[in-house]
């Protein structure tokens, strides 16, 4: 049986200081979410493992997620945080890279005041260090950041990048452009993959239908194909708008007409290969 992987989920022990992005509209997230909370949801949907992704901009976040990976076998990989702009970024990477479940790095770019944050010299210097440790980089963006991401990825043709949440297009409003054109430009770079994740919170919360996602999925499937797309839930953030099983169902329903091989890639195989999961 093919391995099924959720390529994008989070854990946290909530406190207001570390999670400023949880505003009042996200008040339901202001509780603890731990592996025992997720495990039965995985069992119910036939998901074998996950990639836990950072949600805080502190080095301890990476330590915390790796500790959970040591305790729970289903946490197959960790996308952590290091200060990409720091003078000692190599020392931070050295600290974590030897852990077999450290697979990548992410920064919450779309919350930075400067839309051109990734083009800063110190950040670009940090990106140059990832290849030596064989770590991927997750791109967390809004649609307006896609042209900047295109600029960045073309500078690093040997670095693996993955776009989180299909760059959060305006699904609720049915707006495709310029997102779709920019996605096509980004996907033209063979070192960029894409997570079919995070869509449910860009639709009308709790009032969406499968058809709402079709135009956006059409674009990413046309551009990336089954070899560079991976399912992700964005749990527990997804629960603001849909259950875990509903989020799995959005992707499974869309890919039902694809071959068994293509479905297996999207629901796990691509994530295993991209993140080099153990």
WOHUMO-V126580 format. One record per pair of residues at least 4 apart in sequence whose ideal C-beta (glycine too) atoms are under 8 Angstrom apart, sorted by sequence separation. I is the first residue (numbers start at 1). J is the second residue. If there is no record, write none. Layout:
{{I | J} {I | J}}
This chain:
{{15 | 19} {16 | 20} {22 | 26} {26 | 30} {29 | 33} {33 | 37} {34 | 38} {35 | 39} {37 | 41} {38 | 42} {39 | 43} {40 | 44} {41 | 45} {56 | 60} {57 | 61} {59 | 63} {60 | 64} {61 | 65} {62 | 66} {63 | 67} {64 | 68} {65 | 69} {66 | 70} {67 | 71} {68 | 72} {82 | 86} {85 | 89} {88 | 92} {89 | 93} {90 | 94} {91 | 95} {92 | 96} {93 | 97} {94 | 98} {98 | 102} {108 | 112} {116 | 120} {119 | 123} {120 | 124} {121 | 125} {122 | 126} {123 | 127} {124 | 128} {125 | 129} {126 | 130} {129 | 133} {131 | 135} {141 | 145} {145 | 149} {146 | 150} {147 | 151} {148 | 152} {149 | 153} {150 | 154} {151 | 155} {152 | 156} {153 | 157} {163 | 167} {170 | 174} {175 | 179} {176 | 180} {177 | 181} {178 | 182} {179 | 183} {180 | 184} {181 | 185} {182 | 186} {183 | 187} {184 | 188} {198 | 202} {199 | 203} {201 | 205} {203 | 207} {204 | 208} {208 | 212} {210 | 214} {213 | 217} {214 | 218} {215 | 219} {216 | 220} {217 | 221} {218 | 222} {219 | 223} {220 | 224} {221 | 225} {224 | 228} {225 | 229} {234 | 238} {235 | 239} {238 | 242} {239 | 243} {242 | 246} {243 | 247} {244 | 248} {245 | 249} {246 | 250} {247 | 251} {248 | 252} {249 | 253} {250 | 254} {251 | 255} {252 | 256} {258 | 262} {259 | 263} {260 | 264} {261 | 265} {262 | 266} {263 | 267} {264 | 268} {265 | 269} {266 | 270} {268 | 272} {269 | 273} {270 | 274} {271 | 275} {272 | 276} {14 | 19} {21 | 26} {22 | 27} {32 | 37} {33 | 38} {42 | 47} {56 | 61} {84 | 89} {97 | 102} {112 | 117} {118 | 123} {119 | 124} {130 | 135} {141 | 146} {156 | 161} {170 | 175} {187 | 192} {203 | 208} {208 | 213} {221 | 226} {224 | 229} {233 | 238} {239 | 244} {242 | 247} {258 | 263} {264 | 269} {265 | 270} {272 | 277} {12 | 18} {16 | 22} {41 | 47} {42 | 48} {55 | 61} {69 | 75} {83 | 89} {86 | 92} {96 | 102} {114 | 120} {117 | 123} {118 | 124} {130 | 136} {153 | 159} {169 | 175} {186 | 192} {238 | 244} {271 | 277} {12 | 19} {22 | 29} {54 | 61} {68 | 75} {69 | 76} {82 | 89} {130 | 137} {169 | 176} {187 | 194} {255 | 262} {256 | 263} {14 | 22} {22 | 30} {42 | 50} {54 | 62} {69 | 77} {109 | 117} {141 | 149} {153 | 161} {200 | 208} {204 | 212} {221 | 229} {242 | 250} {255 | 263} {258 | 266} {69 | 78} {83 | 92} {109 | 118} {170 | 179} {203 | 212} {220 | 229} {235 | 244} {238 | 247} {19 | 29} {65 | 75} {82 | 92} {127 | 137} {139 | 149} {169 | 179} {203 | 213} {19 | 30} {54 | 65} {82 | 93} {169 | 180} {233 | 244} {252 | 263} {255 | 266} {38 | 50} {66 | 78} {93 | 105} {149 | 161} {167 | 179} {235 | 247} {255 | 267} {52 | 65} {65 | 78} {234 | 247} {16 | 30} {66 | 80} {82 | 96} {149 | 163} {199 | 213} {233 | 247} {14 | 29} {65 | 80} {167 | 182} {233 | 248} {251 | 266} {252 | 267} {14 | 30} {52 | 68} {62 | 78} {80 | 96} {107 | 123} {167 | 183} {251 | 267} {14 | 31} {52 | 69} {166 | 183} {199 | 216} {231 | 248} {14 | 32} {62 | 80} {13 | 32} {14 | 33} {61 | 80} {62 | 81} {12 | 32} {61 | 81} {62 | 82} {231 | 251} {12 | 33} {13 | 34} {78 | 99} {84 | 105} {146 | 167} {196 | 217} {11 | 33} {59 | 81} {80 | 102} {137 | 159} {139 | 161} {141 | 163} {145 | 167} {10 | 33} {11 | 34} {52 | 75} {58 | 81} {59 | 82} {78 | 101} {82 | 105} {84 | 107} {137 | 160} {138 | 161} {139 | 162} {141 | 164} {163 | 186} {11 | 35} {49 | 73} {50 | 74} {51 | 75} {57 | 81} {59 | 83} {77 | 101} {78 | 102} {79 | 103} {80 | 104} {81 | 105} {136 | 160} {137 | 161} {138 | 162} {139 | 163} {140 | 164} {143 | 167} {196 | 220} {49 | 74} {50 | 75} {51 | 76} {52 | 77} {53 | 78} {54 | 79} {56 | 81} {76 | 101} {77 | 102} {78 | 103} {79 | 104} {80 | 105} {81 | 106} {105 | 130} {127 | 152} {131 | 156} {136 | 161} {137 | 162} {139 | 164} {140 | 165} {142 | 167} {143 | 168} {48 | 74} {49 | 75} {50 | 76} {51 | 77} {52 | 78} {53 | 79} {54 | 80} {75 | 101} {77 | 103} {78 | 104} {79 | 105} {80 | 106} {81 | 107} {136 | 162} {138 | 164} {141 | 167} {142 | 168} {143 | 169} {194 | 220} {11 | 38} {49 | 76} {50 | 77} {51 | 78} {52 | 79} {54 | 81} {77 | 104} {79 | 106} {118 | 145} {131 | 158} {141 | 168} {143 | 170} {51 | 79} {124 | 152} {128 | 156} {131 | 159} {139 | 167} {161 | 189} {166 | 194} {171 | 199} {9 | 38} {115 | 144} {119 | 148} {127 | 156} {130 | 159} {163 | 192} {166 | 195} {194 | 223} {66 | 96} {69 | 99} {105 | 135} {109 | 139} {110 | 140} {115 | 145} {118 | 148} {161 | 191} {162 | 192} {163 | 193} {165 | 195} {166 | 196} {168 | 198} {172 | 202} {194 | 224} {70 | 101} {104 | 135} {105 | 136} {106 | 137} {109 | 140} {110 | 141} {118 | 149} {124 | 155} {160 | 191} {161 | 192} {162 | 193} {163 | 194} {164 | 195} {166 | 197} {171 | 202} {172 | 203} {193 | 224} {42 | 74} {69 | 101} {103 | 135} {104 | 136} {105 | 137} {106 | 138} {108 | 140} {109 | 141} {110 | 142} {116 | 148} {119 | 151} {127 | 159} {146 | 178} {150 | 182} {157 | 189} {159 | 191} {161 | 193} {162 | 194} {163 | 195} {165 | 197} {166 | 198} {170 | 202} {171 | 203} {172 | 204} {226 | 258} {35 | 68} {39 | 72} {59 | 92} {63 | 96} {66 | 99} {102 | 135} {103 | 136} {104 | 137} {105 | 138} {107 | 140} {115 | 148} {119 | 152} {146 | 179} {153 | 186} {158 | 191} {160 | 193} {162 | 195} {164 | 197} {165 | 198} {166 | 199} {169 | 202} {187 | 220} {196 | 229} {201 | 234} {208 | 241} {221 | 254} {34 | 68} {62 | 96} {104 | 138} {106 | 140} {118 | 152} {157 | 191} {164 | 198} {165 | 199} {168 | 202} {194 | 228} {195 | 229} {196 | 230} {197 | 231} {198 | 232} {200 | 234} {208 | 242} {39 | 74} {66 | 101} {85 | 120} {110 | 145} {143 | 178} {147 | 182} {150 | 185} {154 | 189} {156 | 191} {184 | 219} {193 | 228} {194 | 229} {195 | 230} {196 | 231} {197 | 232} {205 | 240} {206 | 241} {226 | 261} {231 | 266} {6 | 42} {19 | 55} {35 | 71} {66 | 102} {86 | 122} {89 | 125} {93 | 129} {97 | 133} {109 | 145} {143 | 179} {146 | 182} {150 | 186} {153 | 189} {183 | 219} {187 | 223} {192 | 228} {193 | 229} {194 | 230} {195 | 231} {196 | 232} {197 | 233} {198 | 234} {201 | 237} {205 | 241} {206 | 242} {226 | 262} {229 | 265} {230 | 266} {231 | 267} {19 | 56} {35 | 72} {85 | 122} {89 | 126} {93 | 130} {97 | 134} {146 | 183} {149 | 186} {165 | 202} {171 | 208} {183 | 220} {186 | 223} {187 | 224} {193 | 230} {195 | 232} {197 | 234} {201 | 238} {204 | 241} {213 | 250} {217 | 254} {229 | 266} {231 | 268} {18 | 56} {84 | 122} {85 | 123} {97 | 135} {147 | 185} {153 | 191} {174 | 212} {200 | 238} {203 | 241} {227 | 265} {230 | 268} {35 | 74} {84 | 123} {90 | 129} {94 | 133} {143 | 182} {146 | 185} {150 | 189} {153 | 192} {176 | 215} {180 | 219} {184 | 223} {198 | 237} {201 | 240} {226 | 265} {232 | 271} {18 | 58} {35 | 75} {62 | 102} {85 | 125} {86 | 126} {89 | 129} {93 | 133} {146 | 186} {176 | 216} {179 | 219} {183 | 223} {198 | 238} {201 | 241} {210 | 250} {214 | 254} {226 | 266} {230 | 270} {231 | 271} {6 | 47} {9 | 50} {11 | 52} {85 | 126} {171 | 212} {174 | 215} {187 | 228} {200 | 241} {213 | 254} {229 | 270} {230 | 271} {4 | 46} {5 | 47} {9 | 51} {10 | 52} {84 | 126} {93 | 135} {171 | 213} {200 | 242} {228 | 270} {4 | 47} {5 | 48} {6 | 49} {7 | 50} {8 | 51} {9 | 52} {10 | 53} {12 | 55} {83 | 126} {84 | 127} {176 | 219} {210 | 253} {227 | 270} {4 | 48} {5 | 49} {6 | 50} {7 | 51} {9 | 53} {10 | 54} {12 | 56} {82 | 126} {210 | 254} {226 | 270} {230 | 274} {3 | 48} {4 | 49} {5 | 50} {6 | 51} {8 | 53} {10 | 55} {171 | 216} {3 | 49} {5 | 51} {200 | 246} {169 | 216} {200 | 247} {57 | 107} {166 | 216} {200 | 250} {57 | 108} {199 | 250} {51 | 103} {54 | 106} {11 | 64} {51 | 104} {53 | 106} {139 | 192} {11 | 65} {166 | 220} {196 | 251} {11 | 68} {79 | 136} {104 | 162} {106 | 164} {110 | 168} {79 | 138} {165 | 232} {162 | 230} {164 | 232} {165 | 234} {196 | 266} {5 | 76} {193 | 270} {193 | 274} {53 | 138} {21 | 108} {21 | 111} {53 | 164} {162 | 274} {160 | 274} {136 | 274} {136 | 275} {134 | 276} {7 | 162} {8 | 164} {8 | 165} {104 | 275} {103 | 275} {103 | 276} {103 | 277} {101 | 278} {100 | 278} {51 | 232} {8 | 195} {7 | 195} {8 | 197} {7 | 197} {8 | 198} {41 | 235} {38 | 235} {38 | 236} {77 | 275} {37 | 236} {45 | 244} {76 | 275} {44 | 244} {45 | 245} {77 | 277} {44 | 245} {47 | 248} {76 | 277} {77 | 278} {33 | 235} {76 | 278} {33 | 236} {41 | 244} {45 | 248} {41 | 245} {38 | 244} {29 | 236} {29 | 237} {29 | 239} {26 | 237} {28 | 239} {29 | 240} {28 | 240} {26 | 240} {48 | 268} {51 | 271} {7 | 230} {9 | 232} {7 | 231} {8 | 232} {9 | 233} {10 | 234} {51 | 275} {5 | 230} {6 | 231} {7 | 232} {8 | 233} {9 | 234} {10 | 235} {5 | 231} {6 | 232} {8 | 234} {9 | 235} {10 | 236} {51 | 277} {6 | 233} {9 | 236} {10 | 237} {49 | 277} {6 | 235} {2 | 264} {5 | 267} {4 | 267} {5 | 268} {4 | 268} {7 | 271} {2 | 267} {3 | 268} {2 | 268} {3 | 269} {5 | 271} {2 | 269} {5 | 272} {7 | 274} {7 | 275} {3 | 272} {5 | 277}}
